[in-house]
Amino acid sequence: MLLSERMLNALNEQVKIEAESSQIYLAVASWLETQPGLEGYTEFFYKQSDEERHHMLKFIHYINDRDGHAIIPALVMPQNNYSQVIDVFRDFLKNELEVSQSINDLVELALNEKDYLTFKFLQWYLDEQLEEEKMAKTILEKLELVGNDRGGVYQLDKDIVSLRKKVSETKEESGAE
């Protein structure tokens, strides 16, 4: 079954969104790497960037497998400087909420077009976005609790790697990855 032109365009737009997310998180990781003592946050965002690229590749393969043509988009340069770590996580949550909305829009389009193969394909992304939003919100809440306390920011930097591992283990146990 071929993708409709409307679905193909929407899926290609999602390729761009996933690529932009990967670039955003790569830029964040690069900035964090230049900040002293933030190795955990840095590792977190390098891995987050890789994960978003993986999401993009899944869309590319799906489009091409459905006899479409995945278009690799040009990207704008993402923000590459922040005043403080909490700003990074505010943007992280905001971006994940936008990605979730885009996935929801794709699900709605798939249902409206009775494209049940695409609907099924998108179920994994719905679960993924639930986890991404929860993780972003949890970390942001913790950063809001510690405020400007540098010791708290430092401690959370150490804890963030284990938080990411817990989320990854949960995904593996549920077969989501």
N, C-alpha and C positions, 0 to 999 in steps of 0.2 A: 504494500500500500504506500503510495507516494504521499509526501507531505504536501499540504496545500501551500500556496504561495504565502498566504497570511501567516501560517504556522512556521514556515521556513524563515520568513523575515523575523518573526518573534524569537525563534530559537537562535538565529544568528545575532540578534540583539543581546540575548543572554550570554552568548560567547563573549561578546564585548564586555558585558558587566562582570563576568568572572575574570576576564583578563585584567580589567581595571582594578578589581579587588586584589588580585595577585600583585600588581604593580604598586598599589597603595601600601600594602603590607610589606613589600620589599623596601620601599622608600622609608617606611617607619622603622624597619629593622636596621637599615643603614644609619638612620639618625640615632637610634638607641645605642648602636654599637660605638658611637663616638662619645657617649655619655659615660662617665666613670661609674663603675660598680653596677651596671644594669645588664649583666650577662643573661639573666633569666628572661627578662622582657625581650631582649634581642633574639634569643633562641626561639622564644614563643612566636615572634612575628616572622622570622625566617621560615619556620615550619608552617605558619598560617599562610604565607605567600605560596609555598609549595602546594599546600592543600587546595588553595583556590585555583592554581594552575591545573591540578588534577581534575577539579570540577569542570574547568573549561574544556579540557581534553575529552572528558566524557560526553559533553555536548557536541563537540566536533565529530567524534566517532559516531554518535547517534545520528546526527544529521546526515553524514556521508553514508551510513548504513541504510538509511531510509531513502537513498537515491537523491538526496539533496546535495547541496554544495556548501560546506561550512566556509564562511568568509573570515579570514584573519584580519582583525581591524587595526587601524592605527590608533595609538593611545596618546592622550595628553599627559604631560608630566605631572605626577602627583605632588601634593604638598610634601616637602622634605625637611621641614624645620618646625619644632614645637617649643612652647615655653616650659611645659612640664609634662610629666608622664600621664597625669590624669586626663590631659587634653587628648592624648593618643587614644585612650580607652573610651572617651566620649565619642570620638570619631569612629572608632571600631564598632561600637554599638550602633551608631547611626547608620554606618555602611551596611551592617548585617541586617538591620531592619529594612533598609531599602532593597537589599537582595531578596529578602523574604517576600516583600511585596511584589517584586518582579516574578518570583517563582509562583506566587499565588495567582498573578495575572495569567501566567502560562497555563496553569491548571484550569483556570476558568475558560480560556480559549480552547484548550484541548477538549473540555467537556462540551462547549458550545458547538464545536466542529465534529463532535463524536469521533475524535481521534483517540481511541482508547489505548493504543500502543504508547502514544506520547504521554497520556495521562498516567499509565503504569510506570513509565520511565521516570516521571517527575515525582513519584512517591518517595523515592530515596532522598531527593532534594528537600522535600518538606520535612522529613525527619532530621536531616542534616541541619537545616536552618533553625529548627527548634533548639538543637544542641548549641549551635553557634550563638544564638541570641542569649540563651541561658548563661553560657560561659562569659560572654562579653558583659552582661548585666552583673553577674556575680563579681567579676574582677573590678568593675567600675564601682560597685557598692563598697567593696573592701577599700579601694583607694579613697573614696569619699569619707569612710570611717577614719582613716589615718590622717586625712587632710595634708597639711604641710609638714607633718612629722617625717623627717628624712629617715629615721630609724624604721618607721612603719613601711615606708616606700621600699626601703632596702630589704626588709623581711619579706614583704610580698614578692619582691623580685626572686627571692630564693624559693618561695612557695609556688610560684606560677608554673614552674616546670612540672612539679608533681600534680598540679591541677590539670594541666594539659594531658599528662600521662593517664590520669583517671578517666578523662573524657575519651581518649583514644582506646583505652581498655574496654570501656563501656560500648563503644562502637564495634570493636572486634567481637565482643561477646554476643552482641545482638546481630552480627553479620552485616552491619551497615556499611562497612568500608569495602 
